[in-house]
Structure formats: structure tokens, C-alpha cells
Amino acid sequence: MVLTSRLTTHSVPVFPAQPAHPSAVEANDAIRALVDARAGQDWTSVEAAEYEVLLIEWAAATQGIGSGVIEAA
């Protein structure tokens, strides 16, 4: 799964996407592995929490926010 931003039609210049930060690639790979491993099965609450944390890490890495400590609710 590749997520891309939608283009807007307003006057703000659109810059090409920067290459994914290595931590974004790692988080994406971990997400894929988790989803593939659980295909067709119910997820435990621990697996769902792990998935949520990985999504947060991926989003932070793709936005260049850094890799601080993240705590899921």
C-alpha cells in the first residue's frame, strides 16, 4: 500500500515528494509484515496496538517529524 497526497488546485506551489526516510520504509515493512501475518484472522488487542504505533511512526517519518517516543492510548 502506497499512500500519496492529493494534488490541490489552489495557487500554492506543489513540490515533488521527497524520498521516504529510512525509518518510514522500516515502519512500512513492519506494517506489511504484521498485516500479512494476520491475514484473515482476528487481531488481538496487542496486535492492534502494535499496528497503531507503527502507523504513527510511519506518519511521523513521512512528515519528517522525527522519531521521538510515541505512546498509544
C-alpha positions as CSV (number, residue, x, y, z in Angstrom):
1,M,0.0,0.0,0.0
2,V,1.4,3.3,-1.0
3,L,-0.2,6.5,0.3
4,T,0.1,9.7,-1.7
5,S,-1.2,13.1,-1.1
6,R,-3.9,14.6,-3.3
7,L,-3.0,17.5,-5.5
8,T,-4.8,20.7,-4.8
9,T,-6.0,23.3,-7.3
10,H,-5.0,26.4,-5.3
11,S,-2.1,28.7,-6.1
12,V,0.4,27.1,-3.5
13,P,3.3,25.6,-5.4
14,V,3.4,21.8,-5.4
15,F,6.8,20.2,-4.7
16,P,7.7,16.7,-5.6
17,A,7.6,14.2,-2.7
18,Q,10.9,13.6,-1.0
19,P,12.2,10.0,-0.9
20,A,10.9,8.1,2.1
21,H,13.1,8.4,5.2
22,P,14.6,5.0,6.1
23,S,12.5,4.9,9.2
24,A,9.4,5.3,7.1
25,V,10.5,2.4,4.9
26,E,11.2,0.3,8.0
27,A,7.8,1.1,9.6
28,N,6.0,0.4,6.3
29,D,7.8,-3.0,6.0
30,A,6.8,-3.8,9.6
31,I,3.2,-2.8,8.9
32,R,3.1,-5.1,5.8
33,A,4.6,-8.0,7.7
34,L,2.1,-7.6,10.6
35,V,-0.9,-7.3,8.2
36,D,0.3,-10.3,6.1
37,A,0.9,-12.5,9.2
38,R,-2.7,-11.8,10.4
39,A,-4.5,-12.0,7.0
40,G,-7.9,-13.5,7.5
41,Q,-7.6,-13.7,11.3
42,D,-8.9,-11.6,14.2
43,W,-6.3,-9.3,15.7
44,T,-5.6,-9.3,19.4
45,S,-5.6,-6.0,21.3
46,V,-1.8,-6.2,21.5
47,E,-1.5,-6.6,17.7
48,A,-4.0,-3.8,17.1
49,A,-1.9,-1.5,19.4
50,E,1.3,-2.5,17.6
51,Y,-0.4,-1.7,14.3
52,E,-1.5,1.7,15.6
53,V,2.1,2.5,16.9
54,L,3.6,1.5,13.5
55,L,1.1,3.8,11.7
56,I,2.0,6.7,13.9
57,E,5.8,6.0,13.4
58,W,5.3,5.8,9.6
59,A,3.3,9.0,9.5
60,A,5.8,10.9,11.6
61,A,8.7,9.6,9.5
62,T,7.0,10.6,6.2
63,Q,6.3,14.1,7.6
64,G,9.9,14.5,8.8
65,I,8.8,14.9,12.4
66,G,11.5,12.7,13.8
67,S,11.4,9.6,15.9
68,G,10.6,10.6,19.4
69,V,8.9,8.3,21.9
70,I,5.3,7.6,20.9
71,E,2.7,6.2,23.3
72,A,-0.5,4.8,22.0
73,A,-3.7,5.3,24.0
